[in-house]
Amino acid sequence: MMKRRMLGLLLVLASSAPAFAQTNEAMGEKLFREAQDEMKAGHFAEACAKFAASNRADAQLGTLLNLAACHEAQGKPASAWTDYTTLADLATKAHDDARADYARKRATALEPTLPQLDLRVPASITLTDVSIDDQHLATATLSTTIPVDPGLHTISLATTTAHWTQSVTIGATGKTSLDVHLPGAAKLVGAENTSDGAGLRRGARAFLGLGAASVVIASVFGLVALAEKGTVDGDCTKLGVCSTNGYDASFVARASAWVSTIGFGLGIAFVATSIGLFVAGGKSKRIAAAPHGLAIVF
């Protein structure tokens, strides 16, 4: 009897996973259709944002293909090239040869005309972090040119003791070189709050997700505890004498109540942590580079 009850409990928990998956699929489909409508209307920025959101909710090869085409139509060849190369790899693994071949052909066609950023870092500066528009890059990429979409971008650079930023405009074609110099003002960053606001906000979202998951699990176990309490009330006397069924139900009820209490406690703690990180992320400061901190050479 005990085994059957515990198996039923596991089935209840397992059934929640498909429900979440179905929600993600439905949201992905809704966003995909809206993106198609925006694409037909020529609203490429809105369409690309919705294709990207759809792919995050429910990753599909077809969605990624549409996102790549949207970025290409939007005039973002580097983003389109990245999407196509990613699609080619994923489609190959999925044995979708038609999409893989098409994606490789589009990536190959785009590659010769991609705008490139060349970060020229002197040997006297050892960078520990490089970001373009909050997208972190591996420091190994500094030894080669980086495909970047045309337009205005914010380059964030950091050493172990300094952190500074600079805006740069990338042309539609060709290579833009950026000579990196360490501004004197950046050395003051150690005395300031150098928290990475974007990183704190990402952490806040992660803790918020953990909090939500904890509350869901706690609620499921709470419902199980209440259900088993009804069995205990019917199968046990006021003196605590129970039938076998009553003893089983009593054990499951106590265990479920304990898990539910812990789950709610963790959920509250995670949400409180999330709020704290959001507040800290909004208040983080950075020292901006002096106007001549970075020299742009075309």
Salt bridges, closest charged atoms under 4 A:
GLU29 OE2 - ARG33 NE 2.76
GLU34 OE2 - LYS30 NZ 2.52
GLU34 OE1 - LYS50 NZ 3.20
GLU38 OE1 - HIS43 ND1 2.90
GLU38 OE2 - LYS50 NZ 3.80
GLU72 OE2 - ARG106 NH2 2.19
ASP83 OD2 - HIS71 ND1 2.64
ASP96 OD2 - ARG99 NH1 2.97
ASP101 OD1 - ARG104 NH2 2.93
ASP129 OD1 - HIS136 ND1 2.83
ASP133 OD2 - HIS153 ND1 2.57
ASP179 OD1 - ARG120 NE 2.62
ASP196 OD1 - ARG286 NH2 3.27
GLU228 OE1 - ARG5 NH1 3.04
ASP233 OD2 - LYS229 NZ 3.22
